[in-house]
């Protein structure tokens, strides 16, 4: 047990940068969630009180929802709070458990890279098409998926490198 006077090992500068980036990502996801609540609140007021439903609220809501989910998922990867088969890994021998953790991190890196790649392709493909009801490109909803996927891949790659170094990804 450690008390307040016991010094703790300083996190690596890379891990510190990842922690700061994760906090920024969580802040952006929270801001998008707040924006989602405000836009939907305005939609309800405009529709049921003013009897004049704005057309821009639906595409903006979908964009904010996509942003919240994608950035939240990336932060979940950083915090290791994503879906995994922990019970299976814990039932294995230490060597197999380590291999399972490496495989899980590699899977997250690959899935994040695929999301980043195809999110970017889909975003770029629809830039010239305007979304119905809002002054946004139709493909705007794919940008958060691309950014979130890149962040997932980055966070998992740093953790994977930590596993290979033997520090467990410093988390």
C-alpha positions, 0 to 999 in steps of 0.5 A: 500500500502506498501513501501520499509520501511515496513517490510514484514512477513517472509515466513516459513522455509518450504515455503522458502525451497519450493521456493528454490526448485522451483527455482532449478526446473525452472533452470533445466527445462531451462537447459533442454530446452537449451539442447533441442535447442542445440541438435536439432540445431546439428541435423539440421546441421548434417543432412542438412550440413554434410549429416550425421544425428546422431541417438542419437539426437531423443532419447536425444531430447525426454528425454530433452522435457520430462524433460522440461515439467515435471519440468515446470509443477511442478514449475507451481504447486508451483506458482499456475499457473496450470489449475484450475476452478478459475472462478467457485470457485470465483462464489461460497460462501466463504465456498464453495470457500475454499472447492473448493480450498482444493479439487483442491489441493487434486486433484493435490496431487493425480495426482502428486502421480499417475505420480510419482508412475507409472513413477517410475514403468515404468522407472524401468521396462525398465532399462535393455532395451537400447534405439535405437540410444543412450546409454540410457535405453529405459525407461529414458523418464519416470524418469522426469515424476516420478520426476515431479509428485513427485514434483507436489505432494510435492508442492501441499501437502505443499499448502494443508497443508497451506490451512488447517492452514488457511494461504492459502498455503503461496503463 
